[in-house]
Amino acid sequence: MYIQMSILSPKPEFDREVVESMHRFERALVGAPGLISTQTARDADSGNLVGLVFWASEQSMRDSAHLAQSAIADDPFDLWLTREIQDLHLEPVTHDLGM
């Protein structure tokens, strides 16, 4: 599994636009090969929005990322956000549980 995570810090007056953008990003990936699931969430303490995309592999993400990027290409994030989007690409860390 490969996880794509983005953290966005919307200005309060643009919160709705940022959420809608994140949902467009998700919808653009529907049916993409290797897509497991997507989720938009909000951090209860900071108010930051977190976008999660779960992929079967890093290659699946690389092959389909353009679909989502094209859906939000014209969104004015420099106007909507208080800081740049933080993008993380996560790989599971395995360990032996002794089972």
N, C-alpha and C positions, 0 to 999 in steps of 0.2 A: 504494500500500500504506500501511496505517496500523498502527502497533504499539502495543499496550497492554502496559506492563511494570509489575509490582509487585514491590517488594523487601520481604521479611518477615524479621524477626529473632526466631526462636522461642526461648523459654526451653528449655533442654535437656530438661527433663522433659515438655514438650509438643510436641516435634519431630514425633512421629508424628501427633498430632492436626492440626497445621498442614499437614503434607503431605497428609493425607486431605482436609482442607478444600480445599486447592488442586486436588486431583483431582476433587472434587465440582464445583467451579467450572468446570473444564474439561469434564466430562461434561455439564453443563447447557447447554453451548454447541453440542454435537454437532448438526449439521443446521441451525444458524443461517445465514440468508442472509448471504453475504459473508465467512463464516469461512474462513480459509485453513488455519490450524493453531494448535495450542496446545502449550506445553511448560512443564514445571516442571523447574527446575535448581537446583543448589546451588553457591554460590561456595566453591571449595576452601580459600580462605584464611580467610574470615570465618565460614563455616557458614551465612550468610544464604541464604534460599530466594528464587528469582527465578521469577516467573510471567510467561510471555510469551504474548500472543495476537496473531496476525497476521490482519489484516482486509483486505478489498479496499478499504475506504474508511473514513473517520471516521464517515460516516453509518451504515454497516453496524454499526459498534461501538455507536453511540448507539441504534440500533433494537433491538439484542439484549442490551445490557448488563444489563437487568433480569432476564433469564433466569439469568445467573450470580449476580447479587447475591441473588436469592431463594433460591438453593441454599445460601448461606452466611450468610444474614441472622441466624440465631440463634447463630452461632459466637462464643464469648467471647474475641475477640482481645485485649481488655484484660487478660485473665488469661494467655493463651498467649504473648504477645509481650513483648519487652523495650522496644519502642518502637513508635510508630505506623507503619502501613504507608506506604511511600513509593510513590506512584503516578506513573507517567510515561506520557505520550502522545506517541509519536514519529512524526515524518514523515521520510521519506527526504530527504536533502540531495543534490541531483543536481549533477553536475559534468561537464565535458567532458574526456574522457580523450584527446582528440586522435586518435581512431580513425576 
